[in-house]
Amino acid sequence: MSSLRRRTGWTLVGLSLALHLFTVFCFARQPDRFAAFTVLPIWVWGGLGLLFSTVAFYFLRASLSLVMTAVWAVTLLVGADEARVIANFGRAEPTPGPPALVDGKRVLRVVTLNCSIFQYGNPSDDLAVWEPDIVLLQDAFPYQVRRIADTLYGGRGDYRAYQTNGIVTRWRIGREVRNPTQRNQQATVEMPDGSSIEVVNVHLATAATDLQFWDRSAWQKHRKNRTLRRQELAIVQQVLEQTTSFPNTPTLFGGDFNAPATDVVHRQLTRDFVDAFAAAGTGWGDTYHRRLPILRIDHIYATRHLTPIRCKAVTTRHSDHRMVVADFLMK
């Protein structure tokens, strides 16, 4: 073996190891200064690391390169959000029409969708197929929210529109809380049996998209952008706690977070909420962009009062996002 091949092989192994350590550190600790790195799915960096270790084996024929390949494979299996559905193997998925009963109990169906200001058309008919009980809408003007409500419930439902957010339901909305942050709203949905559910609909700050990693300003943009989303979400949580008996109130918390499921912003919810897709999701759960979904930025969370039993992401031609459909049982 020539010295050049040997040096090339060991260099690639070293690069793969260094990238692995840095990737694990960034995704586990989520330091804000490296927010630009974690805006991409972990499997993007894993693919690069696997390429390094695979090519290294070609040059070295050494077992260490195979070990690095195995280490990357395990890391992606554990760390990739897309791999979570493996734990839900065999679960039923939501189907169009009214949600199927579970042990004779009625199921609550919730949908969240970024409507893209109807740039791709009116998604009302696509939503109606699923016969949802509660719908969270982002990027929809008030008249568009009303149009969706009328299509879904024929004027017999209720809705609240706030800036470019909307909450639509087949039941009555008893109270709306105006959130001081933009594009976030909260409402109390009163159910036919006399119980109620608090519904929080968020559309957090638009994500930074600058991927010029060689430019320091790109890293600064991502750091500031993540900080802004964390602050917005903290305010939304404070309003919820101040206006209800939370966490003793059944609560749905969903919308467009503009942050992938592995982002640290979601850790602000893990104490009190369950991610419906992580708990019961099936299929490819990424929601953006609908043509090539590689990020799960649209989410539905629920408190312990609501048990997720079915969940999946569904493509609509009338948005650049995929909608999330989730079924819950009330405890």
Buried (B, 14 or more C-beta within 10 A) or exposed (E): EEEEEEEBBBEBBEBBBEBBEBBBEBBEEBEBEBBBBBBBBBBEBBEBBBBBBBBBBEBBEBEBBBEBBEBBEEBBEEBBBBEBBEEBEEBEBBBEEEBEEBEEEBBBBBBBBBBBEBEBBBBBEBBBEBBBBBBBBBBBBBEBBBBBBBBBBEEEBBBBBBBBBBBBBBBEBEBBBEBEBEBBBBBBBBBEEEEBBBBBBBBBBEBBEBEEEEEEEBBBBBBEBBBBBBBBBEBBBEBBEEBBEBBEBBBBBBBBBBBBBBBBBBEBBEEBBBBBBBBBBBEBBBBBEBEEBBBBBBBBBBBEBBBBBBBBBBBBEBBBBBBBBBBBBBE
